């Protein structure tokens, strides 16, 4: 069942959304971030990720997000659960006023050991690899992404 925008915003008002974030590293330890074109976190660098859909397992969500956002496949068993995080935003994906968004995020790390050609979706203006120091210092890397790397 697909919810209308009206129905979905009611869900966003009433309950947290569950999502998967992907902390993708290359063999040099650099982190892949995308510059988001949509809300929340619009116009910020962020790790790839997305909501878990109704009746979709975490494994299937992981595979779908990798496929749709990056155009790659990766064995779910080879990813590591990094932790569970709360992400709170003042806005929402539909830009409805006075409705914030709360995500409960399952963050996974995965390392790509070979050069990978990505096929990006429409959510990102661009993607790039970041060194940790630059990522933590950049004002346009979202605080929820930086939180994954604070010790």
C-alpha positions, 0 to 999 in steps of 0.5 A: 500500500502506497500512502498519499502525501497527506497520509504520510505526513500524518505518520511523520507527525505521529511516529519515528521513521526507521531508516538505514544509513550506509557509512561507505569507506574505501580501502584508503579509509575515505568516506563516501558522502552525497550532497542532498537535493531533498529534505531533510538535510537538503543542501548538506553532505550526508552518508547514503541512506533511506527509510525502511519500507513497510514489510521490508526487512532490514537486509532488503532495505540495505540492498535496495538503498545500495542499489538505488542510491549508488547502483552497487551490490554488497553482501549484507553479511559483510557489512557491520552494524555500527550502531543505532542513532536518533536523527531529529530534523526541524523539517520534513521531506514534504516541506510541510510547515511545523512538522519535524522528522524523527528517524531511528537510524540503523547505521552500517559500515561497509568497505569497498576494496576495489574501484567502484563506478557508482550510478547515483539516484536523483537524491544527490547533486554529487557524491565524493570521497572525504578524508575524516579531518575534512569531513569533520571540519566542513560546515556543510557536512550535516551534524548527523553524519559527523556524529558517526565519526566523533570519538 
